[in-house]
Structures are given as C-alpha cells and as structure tokens.
Amino acid sequence: MAKTYTQTEFDSLMEKVEKVDIRVKEYLELAGYKKWARLYAPGNRGWTMTSNIAESINAALVSARELPIYDFLEEVRKMFGCWNCSNRKEATQTYKTLGKKYQEMLELNETMCTRMTVVPSTEYLHTVNDGGRNYTVCLLERKCVCGRFQIDELPCPHAWAVLKSKFLMPEEYCSSYYKQVQL
C-alpha cells in the first residue's frame, strides 16, 4: 500500500485491509496517509528518501561514542575518509551513468517493455499498448498514467518503450539524484 502509484490501486488495497480488520484501516487513516503512503506524500520522495543516513552513521560510530570528544571527532574523520576513498574507487571503475541500484531498476524496466507497441500522438505524447492496456506517456513532462515515471523519476517500462522507439537515452530522463558524479 505504501508504495502504490495510483489511487485505484491504493483504494483496492485499503478495501482488503478493511475486510481483514477495520481497526487497522482506521489506525492508518488516523496516522495520516501523507506520512506513509507514496501516493499522498506532499513532496516526491522517489527512492532516495527511503534510507536514513543518520541511522547508518550512528550504527558505525557505536564504539566511538565512549571516546573523549577530540578522539571521537578523529574517528568520524577517519570513517568518512575511508568511505569516500572506497566509494571513489568504486565510482572510477564504473562506466554507467546511474548508481548501481538505479541502473538495475532501469534495466529491469527495459526488459519489461520488449513486447509493448508505441503509437506517437505528438513529438512528446505517445500511447503505449501493453498486453491490451493503453498507457499515455508524455516525455516533455516525464509522466505516465501508471504513475511510476513521475514518482520514481526513472523511466517506467512504458516510458522505456517510447524512448527505445525514438532512439533516446533513458539516462537523460532519470533524476539527477540517481546519477553518479563524474570524476
């Protein structure tokens, strides 16, 4: 439910929850959909806001917390230095535009688009037929009626089909947050 892209999908899942236990549905409504459901989030969370970097840093510094402040800060400096060195080394050996996780998601979306047909309406507006269902994709606004393109800020399978038909690079339609820094 938290990861649904459309209102219909969300409502369908909420009906199932209600059938199992009405109290759970009431609790989720009381908590506020915007706090936990992607569809109702006030801002676009994409995939980048789902990990908590502060928790990762705290977990790595558990033993260092007992040190005097100067030694603690030295441990923090060393830890970030090691992380930066390790990440830089990995990045220099990578020849992809996107980070590993997002590249894998993009490749999965590419495999899902292989049997889709694309009918252009305008230069930017296209209809994509996916197994009998039609999806409208707007490249200019980076939107698809499935909701994934605009929320994930990564071409969904329908957008991928359009990009492929126009010989466009899908990386150009990904959020800059997913792109690796060129060294």
Solvent accessible surface area in square Angstrom, and as a share of the most:
residue,aa,sasa,rsa
1,M,62,0.28
2,A,44,0.34
3,K,125,0.53
4,T,6,0.04
5,Y,35,0.13
6,T,43,0.25
7,Q,84,0.38
8,T,110,0.64
9,E,80,0.36
10,F,3,0.01
11,D,61,0.31
12,S,49,0.32
13,L,56,0.28
14,M,8,0.03
15,E,99,0.45
16,K,121,0.51
17,V,30,0.17
18,E,68,0.31
19,K,169,0.72
20,V,133,0.76
21,D,36,0.19
22,I,77,0.39
23,R,171,0.62
24,V,68,0.39
25,K,41,0.17
26,E,93,0.42
27,Y,146,0.55
28,L,31,0.15
29,E,81,0.36
30,L,155,0.77
31,A,37,0.29
32,G,21,0.20
33,Y,47,0.18
34,K,117,0.50
35,K,143,0.61
36,W,57,0.20
37,A,0,0.00
38,R,26,0.10
39,L,49,0.24
40,Y,76,0.29
41,A,19,0.15
42,P,116,0.73
43,G,44,0.42
44,N,77,0.40
45,R,87,0.32
46,G,6,0.06
47,W,50,0.17
48,T,55,0.32
49,M,141,0.63
50,T,90,0.52
51,S,92,0.60
52,N,87,0.44
53,I,119,0.60
54,A,53,0.41
55,E,105,0.47
56,S,59,0.38
57,I,39,0.20
58,N,70,0.36
59,A,71,0.55
60,A,54,0.41
61,L,14,0.07
62,V,87,0.50
63,S,95,0.61
64,A,8,0.07
65,R,129,0.47
66,E,153,0.69
67,L,72,0.36
68,P,88,0.55
69,I,123,0.63
70,Y,164,0.62
71,D,62,0.32
72,F,47,0.20
73,L,100,0.50
74,E,52,0.23
75,E,65,0.29
76,V,30,0.17
77,R,149,0.54
78,K,96,0.41
79,M,26,0.12
80,F,73,0.30
81,G,39,0.38
82,C,89,0.53
83,W,85,0.30
84,N,96,0.49
85,C,88,0.52
86,S,66,0.43
87,N,93,0.48
88,R,142,0.52
89,K,129,0.55
90,E,108,0.48
91,A,30,0.24
92,T,70,0.41
93,Q,119,0.53
94,T,47,0.28
95,Y,201,0.76
96,K,103,0.44
97,T,56,0.33
98,L,1,0.00
99,G,17,0.16
100,K,149,0.63
101,K,96,0.41
102,Y,29,0.11
103,Q,22,0.10
104,E,93,0.42
105,M,37,0.16
106,L,1,0.01
107,E,71,0.32
108,L,109,0.54
109,N,4,0.02
110,E,54,0.24
111,T,88,0.51
112,M,98,0.44
113,C,4,0.03
114,T,94,0.55
115,R,221,0.81
116,M,22,0.10
117,T,83,0.48
118,V,35,0.20
119,V,92,0.53
120,P,90,0.57
121,S,73,0.47
122,T,81,0.47
123,E,117,0.53
124,Y,89,0.34
125,L,65,0.32
126,H,4,0.02
127,T,42,0.24
128,V,0,0.00
129,N,54,0.28
130,D,49,0.25
131,G,79,0.76
132,G,63,0.60
133,R,162,0.59
134,N,98,0.50
135,Y,28,0.11
136,T,56,0.33
137,V,0,0.00
138,C,24,0.15
139,L,4,0.02
140,L,120,0.60
141,E,107,0.48
142,R,101,0.37
143,K,97,0.41
144,C,2,0.01
145,V,92,0.53
146,C,18,0.11
147,G,4,0.04
148,R,62,0.23
149,F,1,0.00
150,Q,60,0.27
151,I,27,0.13
152,D,3,0.02
153,E,62,0.28
154,L,3,0.02
155,P,0,0.00
156,C,1,0.01
157,P,4,0.02
158,H,14,0.06
159,A,0,0.00
160,W,24,0.08
161,A,6,0.05
162,V,0,0.00
163,L,0,0.00
164,K,86,0.36
165,S,58,0.38
166,K,68,0.29
167,F,189,0.79
168,L,64,0.32
169,M,122,0.55
170,P,10,0.06
171,E,27,0.12
172,E,109,0.49
173,Y,37,0.14
174,C,4,0.02
175,S,10,0.07
176,S,87,0.56
177,Y,173,0.66
178,Y,7,0.03
179,K,68,0.29
180,Q,45,0.20
181,V,120,0.69
182,Q,136,0.60
183,L,109,0.54
